């Protein structure tokens, strides 16, 4: 028999003590709700194409078509020994090309495969020219998959259509003349004179050195290392490069890749109230490395020789993410006037082949679609040809002023949201799927 745990085995009743009643320990606080983690696709999934309102013929579209049709191939068993001999007229007809069978799809012709030990004519001819290496060489007539994906990647016409379907409009999509209410203020800020680009601080030799760096930069990495520093300057504004924005809630339906701007400016986490970062981190903290700058609202995409439209699509995506972040903070500060028609986010595209710099503004607007009640519009603010002496300094000046202007917007938002009670730090537009992302 196990020994009794009672202090008095003879009296199983609970004994009263003369001392004070023991103080019960407080229960531990319930564990905090686990933060939702989103997984971004590396390539567009099938549902990405199924949901588009319009299909465009792109490389990724063809790859998706091949993926779908390759699973529908039908193999017919053929007994080669039961094929009767063909008359000479049919053989002559076959030598001339035979019938048009282009309307037959999804059926492999086993007869077209060369028999084992027999080489095709093209293989035989190639073997006479030179011995083949152990690696397959890409065809000269068609670019390799790696080269094509480097030129456009996922940012093709289908990607742009996806943004448009979710009310994220690139510059020029609508010609209704609607621009940010503060576009004049932004343009005036970009045109402000800076001592760092005055002729005394920025001599004519700087222009020649810049053009030489542009000429030598043939890749995006070289552009970012040798050209962009001359444009950005030596400011101490918090920034980072090539960071995947995988910590943010998806901007649309979760079927597009995570944003990865070449450069973005933000605010140091220590300069933003911790309660704000904890409550709204899914919209303002782009990286899982929470020590990196947050609340990004200025973006740069640099392109070497790629299609200039690729950079425009990227900053359309980047800028909408930044505009959503500023909208979230504004909705916590002033719920009734969060969407005021003003832009608080800027983006820019530098294209090395044309040596051009373009700066865009992004602002939210109310759409008529109940599924996506908030949209984001992109507006061109200015464009400069940096290889032209008369527009070189104004272009450099505009970009550096844009960084200062965007920094002021972040600082003002951080100061205003610091006075908001922690219990109210939830987006007031919670019914908007466009802000909160897919459930």
Protein Blocks (a to p, Z undefined) as FASTA:
>chain_A
ZZdfbfblklmbacddfbdcddddddddddddddddddddfbdcfklmmmpcbdcddfkl
mmmmmmmmmmmcccddddfklpccddfklmmmmmnnpaafklpghiacfklpccehiacf
klmmmmmmpccdfbdcddfkbccfklmmmmnmmmdfklmmmmmmnopacehkacnhpacf
klmmmmmmmmpccfklgfklmcfklmmmmmmmmmmmmbfklmmmmmmmmmnopcfbdcde
hiacfkbccfblopaccdddfbdcdddfklpcfklmmmmmmmmmmbfblmbcehiabdcd
ddfkbcfklmmmmmmmmmmmmmmmmmmmmmmmmmmlmpgoiafbdcddddfklopacddd
ddddddfbfklmcccddddfbdcdfkbmklmmmmmmmmmmmmmmmmmmmmmmmmmmmmpc
fklmccfklmpmklnopZZ
